[in-house]
């Protein structure tokens, strides 16, 4: 066999091996369709975006988004209840296929998981004890403040607290339900959450009222999937786009939050 023939055989063998490996390794989109079920991580202590209804069944904006995605894929859906801190680990460990959970698309998180274009927008707001005397953000500086661990509200408040030297007044909780209860019971003067959550919480607890809007920017949140799976992220991006085009995004926002759904485009950015 000539040197040219040996080289040709080697290249052909390598190509076959590569083709075989590619065929054997399906992407997340194929995996979900083949499994016949979409596993969605949803934070269920985030009303009205994610919560449990009177029958203890998952409900809310994010739950319906999961159902809509499953319907588009023509598969069943499974809701996996998670905390804020469990959102990224759920994807990294492949215990879930996607996360609908108000997840801000930060550059640090993007080193671990993949993000779609924004599917929901929020801003941070405090709920405060009715007798706390808190009206402005400045009123919070000498008070006990709570937020859920691993959230943007926690990270942003701690920046302020460090600058002012008031870190000792902060307490992190594993879930937003614990934050709300702490404020309702007087264990914290204020809890930082999102604007969509304020109304249902103040209706639930007589001792809690709406507090000031926080001084950081609008929170653009994305659907989360595996970082390396471009095909899956492309599909999710198209799904988010179709939800807006069809009017479904507005329908669900009106159903669970009320009013006009916020514009998903970031000023100066084209999606």
C-alpha positions, 0 to 999 in steps of 0.5 A: 500500500502506498503512502497516499493510500495509507493516508486516504484510509486513515482519513476515511476511518477518522471521518467514519468515526466522527460521523458515528460519534455525531450520530450517536450523540443527540442534542437536547432537542432530540433528547426531549422529543425522544423522551416524550417529556419536557422537564421544567424547573420552576420557582413555585414561591414566586406568585403570580409567576410561579406558585401552587394553587388551592389544590397544591398544583403548580400554577402561574406564568412560568408554569404555563410557559412550560406547558406551551413549550411542551405543546410546541414540542408535542411532548408531556411536561414535568414541573420540577419545583426549585429554589432560586439557588437551584436554578443553575445546578438543575441544568448543570446536573441534567436534572432538568431540560429548561428553567423558567425562573426569572433568571437574569442573564448575567455574564458570570452565570453565562459561564455556566449555563445558556440563556435565551433572549428575554422572555420576562422583565421585572424590577425590584421592589421592597415589601415592608412591615406595616409599622416599619416606617419605611417609605424610601430606600434610604429608610431601609439603611438602618433596618433589618433587610431580607432577600432570597439567596442567589438572587439579583436583589440579594446581590444588588442590595449587598453592594449597597450594604457594603458601601454603607457598611451595613452588611450586618443588617442583612439576612438571606433566606433560601426561598422567597416564602421565607422572606415574606414570612420574616417580614410578616412576623417582624423578623425583618423590616423589609424584604426585597422581591420583584414588582409582580410579587408585591400585590399578592403578598400584601393581600396575603399578609395584613402586616405587610405593605408595598415598599419603595422601588429599588435603585438598580435597573430593570431586570431582563430575565431569560429561559435557561438551558445547557450552555453548550447546546446551541441547537436547543437554545436556538429552538428556545429563542424561536419559542420565545419569539413565537410567544410574543408574535402570537399574542400569548405572552401578552395573554399570560401576562394579563392573566397572571400579572395584569395590565400591558405586558412590558416591552421585551426589547432592550433599548439600543439592542436588536433581537 
